[in-house]
Amino acid sequence: MSDYQQKQPSVLWEKQFFGVARTQFFSAVLASVFLWFWQGEVIAISVLSGGILVGLNSVLLARSVMDSSQVKRVDGRGMLYRSAAVRFVLLIAALVCANWVGLHLLAVAAGMFMAYAGGYVYIVRVASRAAGKASD
């Protein structure tokens, strides 16, 4: 197989991972715009920051999955475990900083939930399209 044929599946996965992150960002922005008028600035910014955290976490996950799938002679699972630990530490540090800045952590958690829900909807749509194409 040519290099292009070998990279083609990874390009598809990369597109889907970043599609999830885009949808997560969009879900958080949509929720925060609504909340800006309903609850005020601090809550809206808190929700938006939670969505941004989830989106960035998804991008880092996508990068680690891509990197671990391209590694030869090294256990890719080890890379994934290290990546998970780093992402967890970064998430905790971001939440500590959010609390320090004065954001409401419950609203940050709500933004994270909205982003995860948006990502889930995206994944279900992509999976249903793939299942529809496979049955054709």
Buried (B, 14 or more C-beta within 10 A) or exposed (E): EEEEEEEEEEEEBBEBBBBBBBBBBBBBBBBBEEBBEEBEEBBBBBBBBBBBBBBBBBBBBBBBBBEBEEEEEEEBEEBBEEBEEEBEEBBEEBBEEBEEEEBBEEBBBBBBBBBBBBBBEBBEEBEEEEEEEEEE
